[in-house]
Amino acid sequence: MAHPSLEELLQKFEAAKKAGEHDRGNPEQLQLHRELAGECPALTHNLLYLAKLQLLVDQPGRDAEEVLPEIQRLLESAVLGSYRSAPALLALGNFLDTFQDGTPEAMKLYDEGEQKALATLEDAWFFKLRYWNLERTKESLEKALRLCALAEQLFPEPNSLLEDEIQTTKRYAAQEGLIPPKGS
């Protein structure tokens, strides 16, 4: 049997979400998300959504001793399947913090999630600056200068790509008379 395509998996995910549109966490919705998790345990969005649903929904016949280990397993799979993405790390950290009385592992996950999120933000800002620098209009350079100021506050030692783009912005802005030339 061939593995479903990504498009098919996303359609199944959307159908499962839609099954709870009027009655979130109903048995049909939970079943559809569970089936999808069985069919593709690497579909991180589904794992995170299913774990969250199980935390929010009262499941007759299942007690916390049965549900909590399943939720933890789903979240650990989401961390693994997402290559330790910030949202998955934070979800697992929050679960451990909430249901395992503030385990030190939760803070490690929060820290790692924060670092991943900051690295993503740093990359996003690099791309935005590059885009505005390529436009090289007064308006785009003014936007870029504002973002540079924010980036320098948040990232005192930015990665080399972001640092280079910040310097490019300043050079272009000085050429356009938006800021004084360097060294003057």
C-alpha positions in Angstrom: 0.0 0.0 0.0 1.4 3.4 -1.0 1.9 6.1 1.5 -0.7 8.9 1.1 0.6 12.1 -0.5 1.1 15.2 1.6 -2.0 16.7 0.0 -4.1 13.7 1.0 -2.8 13.8 4.6 -3.6 17.5 4.9 -7.1 16.9 3.5 -7.6 14.2 6.1 -6.3 16.6 8.8 -8.7 19.4 7.7 -11.6 16.9 7.6 -10.8 15.8 11.1 -10.7 19.4 12.3 -13.9 20.1 10.5 -15.6 17.1 12.3 -15.2 19.1 15.5 -16.4 22.4 14.0 -19.7 22.4 16.0 -18.8 20.0 18.8 -15.1 20.1 19.4 -13.6 16.9 20.6 -16.5 14.7 19.8 -15.8 11.0 19.4 -15.8 11.1 15.6 -13.2 14.0 15.6 -11.0 12.2 18.1 -11.2 9.0 16.1 -10.3 10.8 12.8 -7.2 12.4 14.4 -6.2 9.1 16.0 -6.5 7.3 12.6 -4.4 10.0 10.9 -1.8 9.7 13.7 -1.6 6.0 13.0 -1.5 6.5 9.3 1.2 9.1 9.5 2.9 9.5 12.9 5.2 12.2 11.4 2.4 14.7 10.7 3.3 17.0 13.5 0.3 19.3 13.2 -2.0 16.4 13.7 0.0 15.1 16.7 -0.1 18.5 18.4 -3.7 19.0 17.6 -4.7 15.6 18.9 -2.7 16.1 22.1 -4.4 19.4 22.7 -7.8 17.9 22.0 -7.2 15.2 24.5 -6.3 17.7 27.2 -9.5 19.7 26.5 -12.0 16.9 26.1 -13.6 14.7 28.7 -13.4 11.2 27.4 -15.9 8.8 29.0 -14.3 5.6 30.1 -10.8 7.0 30.1 -9.1 8.4 33.2 -6.0 10.7 33.4 -3.7 7.8 34.1 -4.6 6.5 30.6 -4.8 9.7 28.7 -1.8 11.6 30.1 0.8 9.0 28.9 -0.8 9.0 25.5 -0.6 12.8 25.3 3.0 12.8 26.4 3.8 10.2 23.7 2.1 12.3 21.0 4.0 15.4 22.1 7.3 13.5 22.2 6.6 12.2 18.7 5.8 15.8 17.5 9.1 17.0 18.8 10.9 14.2 17.0 8.9 14.5 13.8 9.3 18.2 13.6 13.0 18.1 14.1 12.6 19.8 17.5 10.5 22.7 16.2 9.8 25.6 18.6 6.0 25.0 18.8 6.5 21.2 19.5 9.2 21.9 22.1 7.0 24.4 23.9 4.0 22.2 23.8 5.9 19.3 25.4 7.5 21.7 27.9 4.1 23.0 28.9 2.7 19.5 29.3 5.6 18.4 31.5 5.4 21.7 33.5 1.7 21.3 34.0 1.3 17.5 34.6 4.7 16.6 36.1 4.9 19.4 38.6 7.4 21.8 36.9 10.0 19.2 36.1 13.4 20.8 35.2 13.1 19.2 31.8 10.3 21.6 31.0 12.6 24.6 31.4 15.2 23.0 29.2 12.5 22.6 26.5 11.3 26.2 27.0 14.9 27.4 26.5 15.5 25.3 23.4 12.1 26.4 22.0 13.0 30.0 22.7 16.4 29.6 20.9 14.7 27.9 17.9 12.1 30.7 17.7 14.7 33.4 18.0 16.8 31.8 15.2 13.7 31.7 13.0 13.0 35.3 13.7 16.6 36.2 13.0 16.3 34.5 9.6 13.0 36.1 8.9 14.4 39.6 9.6 17.4 38.9 7.4 15.1 38.0 4.5 12.9 41.1 5.1 15.9 43.4 5.1 17.3 41.8 2.0 13.9 42.3 0.3 13.7 45.9 1.3 17.4 46.5 0.4 16.7 45.1 -3.1 13.7 47.4 -3.5 16.0 50.3 -2.4 13.3 53.0 -2.3 13.1 55.6 0.4 10.1 53.9 1.9 11.7 50.4 1.9 14.9 51.7 3.4 13.0 53.5 6.1 11.2 50.2 7.0 14.6 48.5 6.9 16.2 51.0 9.2 13.4 50.6 11.8 13.8 46.8 11.6 17.6 47.2 12.0 17.2 49.2 15.2 14.9 46.5 16.6 17.2 43.7 15.4 20.2 45.4 17.1 18.3 45.6 20.4 17.1 42.0 20.3 20.2 40.5 18.8 23.3 42.3 20.1 25.4 39.7 18.3 23.3 38.7 15.2 24.3 35.9 12.9 26.7 36.9 10.1 23.9 37.0 7.5 21.8 39.4 9.5 24.8 41.5 10.5 25.8 41.9 6.8 22.3 42.9 5.8 22.1 45.4 8.6 25.3 47.0 7.3 24.0 46.9 3.8 20.9 48.7 4.9 22.9 51.4 6.7 25.2 51.9 3.7 22.2 52.3 1.3 20.4 54.6 3.8 23.5 56.8 4.0 23.8 56.9 0.2 20.1 58.0 0.1 20.7 60.7 2.8 18.4 58.9 5.3 21.2 58.7 7.9 24.6 60.3 8.2 27.4 58.5 6.4 29.5 56.1 8.6 32.3 58.0 10.4 30.8 61.5 10.1 
